[in-house]
Amino acid sequence: MNISIVTVGKLKEKYLKQGIDEYLKRMTAYAKVEVMEVADEKAPEELSETEMEQVKQKEGERILAKIGDDVHVIALAINGKMRSSEELANTLDKLATYGKSKIAFVIGGSLGLSDKVLNRANEELSFSKMTFPHQLMRLILVEQIYRAFRINRGEPYHK
């Protein structure tokens, strides 16, 4: 299985990089997982609705450029479907079973994802109704993907 995590912006926090790198290293036994960063759009603090949409569109174009036609896309979105760790594991297992070996998880920038990205997504996934920094979501996501592989293999992992 080939998993891509397409995300907006560069990760600067060393502690987050260390955590992500640890889980990526652990996952080499299960799948090829890569993180693809796309540039975030520079914008002032105060934006109009139109300007916000323009920022999301530009970031969205960069995201879509990283995703092939044969990739199953799971967009992280606050209004997406919430799943337990076991349900996420089951989803990944079913995708592999039905020949969907290329999966991309998409994490938007601070304003979220463009409609084009959401329309391209095969499904939307939410981790919570709460809002998390998109940099932190990377760590949470790679941990959950790792946990899903452990669950699917029947390997022990703390609950």
C-alpha positions as CSV (number, residue, x, y, z in Angstrom):
1,M,0.0,0.0,0.0
2,N,1.2,3.5,-0.9
3,I,-0.1,6.3,1.4
4,S,0.5,9.9,0.8
5,I,-0.2,12.7,3.3
6,V,-0.6,15.9,1.3
7,T,-0.5,18.9,3.5
8,V,-0.4,22.6,3.3
9,G,2.6,24.4,4.7
10,K,6.0,23.6,6.1
11,L,6.4,21.9,9.5
12,K,8.7,24.0,11.7
13,E,8.1,22.6,15.1
14,K,10.9,20.2,16.0
15,Y,8.9,18.2,18.5
16,L,6.2,17.5,15.9
17,K,8.8,16.5,13.3
18,Q,10.3,14.1,15.7
19,G,7.0,12.4,16.5
20,I,6.0,12.2,12.8
21,D,9.4,10.8,11.9
22,E,9.1,8.1,14.6
23,Y,5.7,6.9,13.3
24,L,6.9,7.1,9.7
25,K,9.8,4.9,10.6
26,R,7.6,2.4,12.4
27,M,5.3,2.2,9.4
28,T,8.0,1.1,6.9
29,A,7.1,-2.5,7.9
30,Y,3.5,-2.0,6.7
31,A,3.4,0.4,3.8
32,K,5.2,3.1,1.9
33,V,4.1,6.4,3.6
34,E,5.3,9.8,2.4
35,V,4.4,13.3,3.4
36,M,4.1,15.9,0.6
37,E,4.1,19.5,1.6
38,V,2.6,22.2,-0.6
39,A,3.3,25.9,-0.1
40,D,0.7,27.8,1.9
41,E,-0.6,31.0,0.4
42,K,0.6,34.1,2.2
43,A,-2.3,36.1,3.4
44,P,-3.0,39.0,5.9
45,E,-4.6,38.2,9.2
46,E,-7.9,39.9,8.2
47,L,-9.4,38.5,5.0
48,S,-12.8,39.0,3.2
49,E,-14.8,35.9,2.3
50,T,-13.6,36.3,-1.3
51,E,-10.0,36.5,-0.3
52,M,-10.4,33.4,1.9
53,E,-11.8,31.5,-1.1
54,Q,-8.9,32.7,-3.3
55,V,-6.4,31.4,-0.7
56,K,-8.1,28.0,-0.5
57,Q,-8.4,27.8,-4.3
58,K,-4.6,28.4,-4.7
59,E,-3.7,25.9,-2.0
60,G,-6.2,23.5,-3.5
61,E,-4.6,23.7,-6.9
62,R,-1.2,22.8,-5.3
63,I,-2.8,19.9,-3.5
64,L,-4.6,18.5,-6.5
65,A,-1.3,18.7,-8.5
66,K,0.1,16.1,-6.1
67,I,-2.8,13.6,-6.5
68,G,-3.0,11.1,-9.4
69,D,-6.3,10.0,-11.0
70,D,-5.9,6.5,-9.6
71,V,-5.6,7.7,-5.9
72,H,-8.3,7.2,-3.3
73,V,-8.5,10.6,-1.5
74,I,-9.5,11.0,2.1
75,A,-9.8,14.7,3.0
76,L,-9.6,15.7,6.6
77,A,-12.5,18.0,7.2
78,I,-14.3,19.1,10.3
79,N,-17.7,18.1,8.7
80,G,-16.4,14.7,7.6
81,K,-17.4,11.4,9.1
82,M,-16.0,10.6,12.5
83,R,-14.6,7.1,12.9
84,S,-13.1,5.1,15.7
85,S,-9.6,3.8,15.2
86,E,-11.0,0.3,14.5
87,E,-13.3,1.8,11.8
88,L,-10.4,3.6,10.2
89,A,-8.4,0.4,10.2
90,N,-11.4,-1.4,8.6
91,T,-11.6,1.3,5.9
92,L,-7.9,0.9,5.0
93,D,-8.2,-2.9,5.0
94,K,-11.2,-2.7,2.6
95,L,-9.4,-0.3,0.3
96,A,-6.5,-2.7,0.1
97,T,-8.8,-5.7,-0.4
98,Y,-10.6,-4.0,-3.3
99,G,-7.3,-2.9,-5.1
100,K,-7.1,0.7,-3.9
101,S,-3.4,0.5,-3.0
102,K,-2.8,4.3,-3.5
103,I,-4.4,6.5,-0.8
104,A,-3.9,10.1,-0.1
105,F,-4.9,11.8,3.1
106,V,-5.3,15.6,2.6
107,I,-4.8,18.2,5.3
108,G,-5.7,21.7,4.4
109,G,-4.2,25.0,5.5
110,S,-5.5,27.2,8.3
111,L,-8.5,28.2,6.2
112,G,-9.4,24.6,5.3
113,L,-9.8,22.9,1.9
114,S,-11.2,24.3,-1.3
115,D,-14.4,23.0,-2.8
116,K,-12.4,21.5,-5.7
117,V,-10.3,19.4,-3.2
118,L,-13.5,18.3,-1.3
119,N,-15.2,17.4,-4.6
120,R,-12.1,15.3,-5.6
121,A,-12.1,13.5,-2.3
122,N,-13.7,10.0,-2.2
123,E,-14.5,10.6,1.4
124,E,-14.1,13.1,4.2
125,L,-12.8,12.2,7.6
126,S,-13.1,14.2,10.8
127,F,-11.1,13.5,14.0
128,S,-13.2,15.8,16.1
129,K,-15.7,18.7,16.1
130,M,-12.8,20.7,17.6
131,T,-10.3,22.6,15.5
132,F,-6.7,21.5,15.7
133,P,-3.6,23.2,14.2
134,H,-3.0,21.6,10.8
135,Q,0.6,20.9,11.9
136,L,-0.6,18.9,14.9
137,M,-3.0,17.0,12.7
138,R,-0.1,15.5,10.8
139,L,1.1,13.8,14.0
140,I,-2.3,12.7,15.0
141,L,-3.0,11.3,11.5
142,V,0.3,9.3,11.2
143,E,-0.3,7.9,14.6
144,Q,-3.8,6.8,13.7
145,I,-2.6,5.2,10.4
146,Y,0.1,3.4,12.3
147,R,-2.5,2.2,14.8
148,A,-4.8,1.0,11.9
149,F,-2.0,-1.2,10.6
150,R,-1.4,-2.7,14.0
151,I,-5.1,-3.3,14.5
152,N,-5.4,-5.0,11.0
153,R,-2.4,-7.2,11.7
154,G,-3.8,-8.2,15.2
155,E,-0.7,-6.8,16.8
156,P,-0.8,-5.3,20.3
157,Y,-1.1,-1.6,20.7
158,H,-2.3,0.4,23.7
159,K,-6.0,1.2,23.7
